[in-house]
Amino acid sequence: MLSATHLPPVAAPTFFVLSLRQSLIPTLSISPFPSCSLEKLSTFSAFHSFFSKPLTHTRPCFPSLTLRKISPIVGHAQLRPLASFNSESSSGDSREILVQHLLLKEVDQTLLLELQQRIAGGEDLSDLAVEYSICPSKQEGGMLGWVRKGQMVPEFEEAAFSAPLNKVVKCKTNYGWHLLQVLSEREESLLKDIQPEEFHAKMQDPSFIEEAQLIDVRELEEVSQASLPGFQVLPLRQFGSWGPEITSKFDPMKDTYVMCHHGMRSLQIAKWLQSQGFRKVFNLSGGIHAYATKVDSSVPTY
């Protein structure tokens, strides 16, 4: 499924969310230059407006890391290389829900009624989505993945967050009729920047280095020039060797801190860790360079 240069499939499958997400989880090109702009690529431009907000990302840079396609309903908050980032929900609802759906054209009401009857008779929504859905998520059985409030268009969000678990419900958006099913729910995960000063204060506590999970995604030649104690080095270029085993090497329930040179490669991995079920992930803002220039001049810069 994976080549050594490709990120593994995100645990949360494809999303149809905030303009119901853009059609691809961003393709992350990695180059030697740290400030490339991360572009969302879409094969399904007709669905772009389904997202309530168009989004722009910034990316770390290296060879080509490509994540899976996702369907057009979800967006992300804008990311900038050194900006503070916090993915906590501002809606007051801390739940994330796992959703699958089937989308039909508005005029297909006869088919809609037929599919509702077939589901009531015991047929599986995901099987019907593969055959009948007009959403790109049909390739994944209609799976949209884990979503939270603020990511979806209002009509879909209201229906999804009020739906009983496992019950197939109907809703209508500008894109047509949806049959959706909430398969599970969980407390929302956290992904945020941590400033060098705050991180430095934590590093002064020996128990923090012992208990926290510290990941350095820089290359070995970079680590030889400057490093911080307690970090396990997982070079981004070697993702294919350590990525598939990440949940066996680290505990997703523990606080996890990720670092790189300037904070962009680490943000890429921090977002991926969150998608793999890590509950609290912190990205060192500005990377080891900011740490060295702002709080600890004994750390070399390069």
Number of C-alpha atoms within 10 A of each C-alpha: 6 11 11 14 18 21 23 20 18 19 14 17 23 32 34 32 30 29 26 29 32 33 29 21 23 21 20 26 17 21 14 10 9 18 17 19 17 19 17 16 14 19 15 15 12 11 21 23 19 25 23 20 22 18 17 17 18 21 27 27 22 18 14 15 20 19 17 17 24 29 33 33 30 31 27 17 15 13 19 16 21 18 13 15 19 16 14 15 17 10 9 8 14 14 16 19 22 21 27 30 27 29 25 20 17 14 10 11 13 8 13 21 11 11 20 16 12 14 15 11 9 8 13 14 22 22 15 18 26 18 12 16 23 16 24 25 29 24 17 20 22 31 28 29 25 25 27 25 22 20 25 27 23 16 12 22 20 13 19 27 19 10 16 14 16 13 12 21 17 19 16 16 15 12 18 15 21 24 25 26 26 24 17 13 16 12 12 21 20 17 23 20 22 21 20 22 15 11 17 15 11 14 16 10 10 10 10 14 15 10 12 17 19 22 22 25 27 21 16 14 9 14 16 8 11 16 19 15 8 17 17 13 17 17 19 28 19 14 20 16 15 15 19 14 10 14 14 9 10 14 15 19 12 14 16 23 23 27 27 29 27 22 27 27 28 28 31 20 23 26 18 20 23 21 18 17 18 22 19 19 27 25 30 29 30 26 24 26 21 20 23 19 15 14 15 15 11 9 16 13 15 9
